[in-house]
Amino acid sequence: MIKFDLSDETITGIYTSDPLRYAFSQKTSAHAQAAVHPVPFKDVQSSVLSAFSTTTTCHSNRCLYIHIPFCRVRCTYCNFFQNASSRGLVDDYFSALIQELEWKSSLTWSQAAPFQAVYVGGGTPTDLSSEQLQLLASKVKALFPLTPDCEITLEGRLNKFDNEKFERALEGGFNRFSFGVQSFDTKVRKAARRLDDREYLLQKISDLKSYNSAPIVLDLLYGLPMQDLDIWQRDLEGYLESGADGVDLYQLIEMPGMPMEDKVAQGKLPPPASTEMKATMFEMGVNFMEKHYQKRLSVNHWTSDNRERSIYNSLAKTNAEVLPVGAGAGGNIADIQLMQYRKLDDYLKAIKSQNMPVGMVFRQTVDFDLYAEIKSGLDKGVLSKNKLNSVAKMDLFSQLRTLFEIWQKNGLIELNNYYVVLTTAGQFWSVNLAQNLIKVIEKGHQPMCQEMMRTGS
């Protein structure tokens, strides 16, 4: 039986009349994570090559992630900036990237089963030239086995994404486009070092939508400096006005080392929103989407029509295998998780010497599939007893019921005999809940093993 400290409020949250704003002190991270077991660096190359030599896949779902680590401007809230865009650097990188795609596509694992989704992220992939965008998509389609309905997403900015780039990207094979708008408010955008004003963004989205060729999806960020509730309301209205096919509402996570941190300390920017204000903004977003009959795909993502499927984002939170390509890309294949070199020089040297550009490898834990089910379920807002127990190969739902009952008392979930259903408060704190559930199971891993042995599971 899994045991945990009932008095540990970092796990249970606190009982309050306002759990949306006060159940926990803050969001723990952008994503829930489980403990990993690093592979010694001397064994990295051999372990990766061994994984790529497998003829079968661990799971039925697989994705391809391609990273473009360049941005012309670093946003004040960004902690992932890697390289300033310059044509020479981008061209050198792109040549190496194509080499890596050709090499990895030829390996046994890559051809063993089709991919359901491809995601080109960054950085700012739309900083590639129109010719590079077309070539990249066409190479992926030519080299890798893809399902007939494979979703191929290009992420980026609307800034300088002209009609030629859009048309060449479509011609190459991109069939979904995700743009980081973050806010439509010109003043908020300038403070965050985002380019272009509200009028340009709305006109550009309208232009792309007029092609009627692929879903256009937007990211909005809440909690930015200067973004009050009135501005957030207009941001939400901007999504509807734009006619976009879908939207993600993401909470600003203040991480150390962001330019915004220094600007706030120097008095050049007001501080970002408090956790309580972010909770209010999230609630506003949920209510707004419901009022305007937007279909909910996850706790953070909505669609206005049936064209937007968000396949990659959904699968990446499951136990799907993800093949990483490019500097700074991460993924998992066979029984390992891998992170590619983040530094551009290290990546380019590895490709030139025909070594896997992988800096770190981790062995997946025995409970990898279980933790993926927890993250995926809570991201959708519902944790299923049958699915949880099936993956755990035991009645784990019952063992966790005491914790679930406390969460219900604290206003975070609704509990019945078959499901844990997140309330609006639980949706806001979904990453905390997933992380805490993983933590409880990790600490109780030995008792779990003993129970499985006793019951013969």
PyMOL commands that set and color helices and strands:
alter all, ss='L'
color gray80, all
select helices_A, chain A and resi 9-12+19-22+41-52+87-105+109-111+125-127+130-143+163-172+186-191+198-210+229-242+259-265+275-291+311-315+344-352+368-380+385-392+396-399+401-409+424-428+430-443+445-455
alter helices_A, ss='H'
color red, helices_A
select strands_A, chain A and resi 37-38+62-68+70-71+83-84+115-122+146-156+176-182+216-222+246-251+295-296+301-303+321-325+330-333+336-340+358-363+382-384+413-415+419-422
alter strands_A, ss='S'
color yellow, strands_A
deselect
rebuild
show_as cartoon
